[in-house]
């Protein structure tokens, strides 16, 4: 993943995503959170490739770790999450804590820790009840390493929840991909001056299949798998079930 693209995009990320997806990505996120809450209501969350913090904000567990390698995205998410309450206080953590830049937001009944790192490399002492990856997995530099690291940070009996855009050979999926590869870069060029960057993001969708994700979920029981609205997006919820 080219972090520089996301650093450049950060300030307009939420706006741009709503425009180019016609609000569909936000609908996917709401469906994602609704499905998650059927299996787990609260606990310790690790959200990887957390971007501007929208997914974590909607899940809203009492303790949340946001893992995101873009420093500019982390600035946006820290401001957004701190604004939840006047009682929320933010502080920068010492470099010895997580080896990388990190921040802690303490609210009255909630603690949020933002860590500037990747899914493959982050290390925390605490294990999660839930790990989420919303539109994140296809950006892992090493899928096997990233998924193994997520598993190692999950409690036995804990859940991993994924939404991802993946390869699909249906006519409708090909139509969406044509839009992603040809129209979205034009819109991004006008709104953001990022035509080239959005061409690269569009190509990344065809880099991963649903089968490749499922292959990496060894030791998990798949408890939910479904296509979301439009066939290129798939939702997977799995429970760690390896003893």
Order of alpha helices (4+ residues) and beta strands (2+ residues): alpha-alpha-alpha-beta-alpha-beta-alpha-beta-alpha-beta-beta-beta-alpha-beta-alpha-alpha-alpha-alpha-beta-beta
